[in-house]
């Protein structure tokens, strides 16, 4: 097994020798000690994340999200401000923002104050219908960017439809601020209650309450990230995988915020070099670090649900012509037979398991059949069912559709037409005129099969 990794454009990325040695140690050798066997699985997950960091694709996504955050931050906060104002708790927005920017040190109060001033200056009544629409679009577009990054990490090609995306994202943007404020308010109420104050005077209750108070920020950020990892990718995500990624990213984010705050406190050289722009540079760095942690938490959730991708060094053989035609036809057989038997449609994840096929190839087959109008998807789990009555087309027609269309014209147009005409005649000759429909062919299955 080699130590080359494939990027998204199928280019081979050679990884440095230290990674190669670690790869051989964790994948090609069997540990002899008890601790070696216990640390084998965590080590493989850590090595997979290190490989992703070295390849750099996730880092580029984090940089893109930094730019998107700068553009969408004020519209997002304006929307949250409007929702919280309806409940009369909009004044609590600034402390939440201060907490998020706390790693920036003393300048966090200045930045959060400036942002809140921008938000206050947005007059919804003056914006008009077009302004409000742009405000909503800018807010939703940020979550759309996050979904695109999460789908890239989960190797998902298809995003949600516009209507589904807009409705689900808008519901999160409207309900999310209320839930966050409720959680913070409950935490503050518990801390200041008379019972808790009294118990804190006695041990071991005082130490326990102090510990719980210190762990509360970790619990809140872990819960929020677990929800994000389970909701945003356009695929069913197991709770255990989302929770694992949320735990990793939450602890990493809180720990990084402490370390970054110390870095800012000692980074006097930045102020000397960049003067008043120093805080902008530091803000960009912190946003990049934050998104990098969030994306790597999402990647860990992907690995927890799909551990077969951990090794990451095996290049898949491209499918041959027969294999490329067989998979969509076999998929239609499975979907149509279940539909005819009155059984519930299967989700994509279950079909991937039943057909023992790679998820990317299955997604391409589904996209091809959906494009021809014979297959449809339903629900978040992407359950597959016939979009057209199998009795209205023949098996040979399905075969022709699964072959796809002819390539675009390249080179000499005369030669191109000659070749396309020959292929068309060969395909037509293979289609029997009296062939039964696809539904009849499925019903005529021999008893021995």
C-alpha positions in Angstrom: 0.0 0.0 0.0 1.6 3.3 -1.1 1.5 6.6 0.6 0.0 8.7 -2.2 -3.4 10.4 -1.6 -5.9 11.4 -4.2 -7.2 15.0 -4.2 -10.7 15.9 -5.4 -9.4 16.5 -9.0 -7.9 12.9 -9.0 -4.3 14.3 -8.8 -1.9 12.2 -6.7 -0.6 14.1 -3.7 2.7 12.7 -2.3 2.9 13.0 1.4 6.1 13.7 3.4 8.3 10.8 4.7 7.2 11.2 8.4 3.6 10.6 7.3 4.7 7.6 5.3 6.5 6.1 8.4 3.4 6.7 10.6 1.2 5.2 7.9 3.3 2.0 7.8 3.3 1.8 11.6 -0.4 2.2 12.0 -1.6 0.2 9.0 1.0 -2.3 8.0 2.3 -3.5 11.4 0.4 -5.3 14.2 1.1 -3.8 17.6 2.4 -6.2 20.2 1.8 -4.3 23.4 -1.6 -3.7 25.1 -1.3 0.0 24.9 -0.3 -0.2 21.3 -3.5 -2.0 20.4 -5.5 0.4 22.5 -4.0 3.4 20.7 -4.2 1.9 17.2 -7.7 3.1 16.3 -7.3 6.7 17.8 -3.9 6.9 16.0 -5.5 6.0 12.7 -8.1 8.7 13.1 -5.5 11.2 14.0 -3.3 10.2 11.0 -6.3 10.5 8.7 -7.0 14.1 9.9 -3.2 14.9 9.5 -3.4 13.6 5.9 -6.3 15.9 5.2 -4.4 18.8 6.7 -1.4 18.1 4.6 -3.5 17.8 1.4 -4.8 21.3 2.0 -8.3 21.1 0.5 -10.0 21.6 3.9 -7.8 24.5 4.6 -8.8 26.2 1.4 -12.5 25.6 2.4 -11.8 27.3 5.7 -10.3 30.3 4.0 -13.3 30.6 1.8 -15.6 30.5 4.8 -13.6 33.3 6.4 -14.5 35.6 3.5 -18.1 34.5 3.5 -18.3 35.1 7.3 -17.1 38.7 6.9 -19.7 39.4 4.3 -22.6 37.7 6.1 -21.8 38.4 9.8 -23.8 41.7 10.0 -26.9 40.4 8.1 -26.9 37.3 10.3 -26.7 39.3 13.5 -29.4 41.7 12.2 -31.7 38.7 11.6 -30.9 37.3 15.1 -31.4 40.8 16.6 -34.8 41.1 15.0 -35.9 37.7 16.3 -34.6 38.4 19.9 -36.1 41.9 19.8 -39.5 40.3 19.3 -39.0 38.5 22.7 -37.6 41.6 24.3 -34.1 40.1 24.9 -32.2 41.7 22.1 -29.8 43.4 24.6 -28.3 40.0 25.3 -26.9 39.7 21.8 -23.7 41.8 22.6 -22.6 39.6 25.6 -22.9 36.5 23.3 -20.8 38.2 20.6 -18.3 39.2 23.3 -18.0 35.6 24.4 -17.4 34.4 20.8 -14.7 37.0 20.2 -13.2 36.6 23.7 -10.0 35.1 22.2 -9.2 38.5 20.6 -8.4 40.0 24.0 -9.2 43.6 24.9 -10.1 44.4 21.3 -13.0 41.9 21.4 -15.3 44.5 23.2 -14.3 47.1 20.5 -15.1 44.8 17.6 -18.4 43.5 19.1 -19.4 47.1 19.9 -18.8 48.1 16.3 -20.7 45.2 14.9 -23.7 45.8 17.2 -23.6 49.5 16.0 -23.8 48.3 12.4 -26.7 46.0 13.3 -28.5 48.8 15.2 -28.2 51.1 12.2 -30.0 48.6 9.9 -33.6 49.9 9.7 -35.8 47.1 8.5 -38.6 49.6 7.7 -36.3 51.6 5.4 -34.9 48.6 3.6 -38.0 47.8 1.7 -39.0 44.5 0.1 -35.8 44.2 -2.0 -33.6 45.1 0.9 -35.2 42.5 3.2 -34.9 39.9 0.4 -31.2 40.6 0.1 -30.8 40.5 3.8 -32.4 37.0 3.9 -30.5 35.9 0.9 -27.1 36.9 2.4 -28.0 35.2 5.6 -29.1 32.0 3.9 -26.1 32.0 1.5 -23.7 31.6 4.4 -25.3 28.4 5.5 -25.4 27.3 1.9 -21.6 27.8 1.8 -21.2 25.8 4.9 -23.4 23.0 3.5 -21.2 23.0 0.3 -18.1 22.5 2.5 -19.7 19.8 4.6 -21.0 18.0 1.5 -17.4 18.2 0.0 -16.1 16.6 3.2 -18.9 13.9 3.1 -18.2 13.3 -0.6 -21.7 14.3 -1.6 -22.2 15.8 -5.0 -25.9 16.8 -4.8 -27.1 19.7 -2.6 -30.6 20.3 -1.3 -33.1 21.9 -3.6 -33.5 25.7 -3.4 -36.9 25.5 -1.8 -35.9 22.9 0.8 -32.7 24.8 1.5 -34.3 28.1 1.9 -37.0 26.8 4.2 -34.8 24.7 6.4 -32.0 27.3 6.7 -34.5 30.1 7.5 -36.1 28.1 10.2 -32.7 27.5 11.8 -31.8 31.2 11.5 -35.1 32.2 13.2 -35.2 29.5 15.9 -31.5 29.2 16.5 -31.0 32.6 18.3 -34.0 31.8 20.6 -32.6 28.4 21.5 -29.1 29.8 22.2 -30.4 32.6 24.4 -32.7 30.1 26.2 -29.7 27.8 27.0 -27.6 30.8 28.2 -30.5 32.2 30.3 -31.1 28.8 31.9 -27.4 28.5 32.7 -27.3 32.0 34.2 -30.5 31.4 36.2 -29.1 28.2 37.7 -25.8 29.9 38.7 -27.6 32.8 40.4 -30.3 30.7 42.2 -30.4 30.8 46.0 -30.2 27.0 46.2 -27.1 26.8 44.1 -25.5 29.8 46.0 -26.2 28.1 49.3 -24.8 24.7 48.2 -21.7 26.3 46.9 -20.7 27.1 50.5 -20.4 23.5 51.3 -18.0 20.9 50.0 -18.0 18.9 47.8 -20.9 20.8 46.3 -18.8 24.0 45.9 -16.1 22.2 43.9 -18.7 20.4 41.8 -20.7 23.5 41.0 -17.4 25.3 40.1 -16.5 22.4 37.8 -19.9 22.4 36.2 -19.7 26.1 35.6 -16.4 25.8 33.9 -17.6 22.9 31.8 -20.9 24.7 30.7 -19.3 26.5 27.7 -17.8 23.2 26.5 -21.2 21.5 26.8 -23.0 24.2 24.9 -20.5 24.4 22.0 -20.4 20.6 21.7 -24.2 20.4 21.6 -24.4 23.1 19.0 -21.7 21.5 16.8 -23.4 18.1 17.1 -26.6 19.6 15.8 -24.7 21.3 12.9 -22.9 18.1 11.9 -26.1 16.1 12.0 -28.3 18.7 10.2 -26.3 20.5 7.5 -24.8 17.6 5.4 -27.2 16.5 2.7 -27.1 12.9 3.9 -28.3 11.0 7.0 -25.7 11.3 9.8 -25.7 9.0 12.8 -26.0 10.7 16.1 -22.9 8.9 17.4 -20.8 10.2 14.5 -22.1 13.8 14.8 -21.6 13.7 18.6 -18.0 12.4 18.1 -17.2 15.2 15.7 -18.9 17.7 18.0 -17.0 16.6 21.0 -13.7 16.9 19.2 -14.4 20.3 17.6 -16.0 21.7 20.8 -13.1 20.8 23.0 -10.6 21.9 20.4 -12.4 25.2 19.8 -12.6 26.1 23.5 -9.0 25.1 24.1 -7.8 27.0 21.0 -9.7 30.1 22.2 -7.7 30.0 25.5 -4.4 29.6 23.6 -5.3 32.2 21.0 -6.1 34.7 23.8 -2.7 34.2 25.3 -1.1 34.6 21.8 -3.0 37.9 21.3 -1.9 39.2 24.7 1.8 38.6 23.8 1.6 39.6 20.2 2.7 43.2 20.6 4.8 43.0 17.4 1.6 42.8 15.3 0.5 46.2 16.6 3.9 47.6 15.9 3.9 46.4 12.3 0.3 46.7 11.3 -0.8 49.5 13.6 -4.6 49.9 13.6 -4.9 47.1 11.1 -3.5 44.6 13.6 -6.9 43.7 15.1 -8.3 43.0 11.6 -5.4 40.6 10.9 -5.9 38.9 14.2 -9.7 38.6 13.6 -9.0 37.0 10.2 -6.6 34.5 11.8 -9.1 33.6 14.5 -11.9 33.1 12.0 -9.6 30.9 10.0 -8.6 28.8 13.0 -12.3 28.5 14.1 -13.5 27.3 10.7 -10.6 24.9 10.4 -11.6 23.3 13.7 -15.2 23.1 12.7 -14.4 21.5 9.3 -12.0 19.0 10.8 -14.7 18.1 13.4 -17.0 17.4 10.4 -14.3 15.3 8.8 -14.0 13.3 12.0 -17.8 12.7 12.0 -17.4 11.4 8.4 -14.7 9.0 9.3 -16.6 7.8 12.4 -19.5 6.9 10.1 -17.4 5.7 7.2 -14.2 4.1 8.7 -13.4 2.5 5.4 -12.1 5.9 4.2 -9.6 6.1 7.0 -6.7 4.5 5.0 -7.2 7.0 2.2 -4.5 5.5 0.0 -6.3 3.2 -2.4 -7.2 4.6 -5.8 -10.5 3.3 -7.1 -10.4 1.7 -10.6 -12.5 3.7 -13.0 -15.6 1.6 -14.0 -15.6 -0.1 -17.5 -18.4 0.4 -20.0 -20.4 -2.6 -18.9 -20.0 -1.8 -15.2 -21.1 1.8 -15.8 -24.2 0.5 -17.6 -24.9 -2.3 -15.2 -25.1 -0.3 -12.0 -27.9 2.1 -12.9 -29.9 -0.8 -14.5 -29.4 -3.0 -11.3 -30.4 0.0 -9.2 -33.6 0.4 -11.2 -34.4 -3.3 -10.8 -34.1 -3.0 -7.1 -36.2 0.2 -6.8 -38.9 -1.1 -9.2 -39.2 -4.5 -7.6 -39.6 -3.0 -4.2 -42.2 -0.5 -5.5 -44.2 -3.3 -7.2 -44.1 -5.4 -4.0 -45.5 -2.4 -2.0 -42.4 -2.1 0.1 -41.1 1.2 1.5 -38.4 2.9 -0.7 -34.9 2.5 0.5 -32.5 5.3 1.5 -29.3 5.8 -0.4 -27.2 4.5 2.5 -29.1 1.2 2.6 -28.9 0.8 -1.2 -25.1 1.4 -1.0 -24.9 -1.4 1.5 -27.1 -3.8 -0.4 -25.4 -3.3 -3.8 -21.9 -3.2 -2.1 -21.0 -0.2 -4.3 -19.0 2.9 -3.6 -21.1 5.9 -2.6 -19.7 8.2 -5.4 -20.5 5.7 -8.1 -24.0 5.1 -6.8 -24.5 8.9 -6.6 -23.5 9.2 -10.3 -25.9 6.4 -11.3 -28.7 8.1 -9.4 -28.0 11.4 -11.0 -28.1 9.8 -14.4 -31.5 8.0 -13.8 -33.0 11.1 -12.2 -31.9 13.1 -15.3 -33.7 10.7 -17.6 -36.9 10.9 -15.6 -37.2 7.3 -14.5 -36.0 7.7 -10.9 -37.0 10.1 -8.2 -35.7 11.0 -4.7 -37.7 11.8 -1.6 -36.9 13.1 1.9 -33.7 13.9 3.7 -32.5 10.3 3.5 -32.8 10.5 -0.3 -35.2 7.5 -0.6 -35.4 6.2 -4.2 -38.6 5.3 -6.0 -39.7 5.1 -9.6 -40.6 8.5 -11.2 -42.2 6.8 -14.2 -44.3 3.6 -14.6 -41.9 0.8 -15.6 -44.6 -0.5 -17.9 -44.2 2.5 -20.2 -40.7 1.7 -21.4 -38.7 -1.4 -22.4 -35.6 -2.8 -20.9 -33.6 -1.9 -24.0 -34.7 1.7 -23.7 -33.5 1.8 -20.1 -30.2 0.3 -21.3 -29.9 3.1 -23.9 -30.6 5.7 -21.3 -28.0 4.3 -19.0 -25.4 4.5 -21.7 -25.7 8.3 -21.6 -25.4 10.8 -24.4 -22.7 11.1 -27.1 -19.8 13.4 -26.3 -19.6 16.9 -27.5 -18.1 17.6 -31.0 -14.3 17.5 -31.0 -11.9 17.7 -33.9 -13.3 17.0 -37.4 -17.1 17.2 -37.4 -17.4 14.8 -40.3 -15.6 12.0 -38.4 -17.6 12.8 -35.3 -20.9 12.4 -37.1 -19.7 9.2 -38.7 -18.8 7.7 -35.4 -22.0 8.8 -33.6 -24.1 7.5 -36.5 -22.4 4.1 -36.3 -22.9 3.9 -32.5 -26.6 4.9 -32.9 -27.1 2.2 -35.6 -25.4 -0.4 -33.3 -27.7 0.6 -30.4 -30.8 0.5 -32.5 -29.9 -2.9 -33.9 -29.6 -4.2 -30.3 -33.2 -3.1 -29.5 -35.7 -5.8 -30.2 -39.0 -4.5 -31.6 -41.2 -7.0 -29.8 -39.5 -6.8 -26.5 -41.7 -6.6 -23.4 -41.8 -3.6 -21.1 -39.4 -3.2 -18.2 -42.2 -4.1 -15.7 -43.1 -7.3 -17.7 -39.5 -8.3 -17.9 -39.2 -8.0 -14.1 -42.3 -10.1 -13.5 -41.1 -12.9 -15.9 -38.2 -13.8 -13.6 -37.4 -17.6 -13.9 -38.4 -19.6 -10.8 -34.8 -20.9 -10.4 -33.4 -17.4 -10.0 
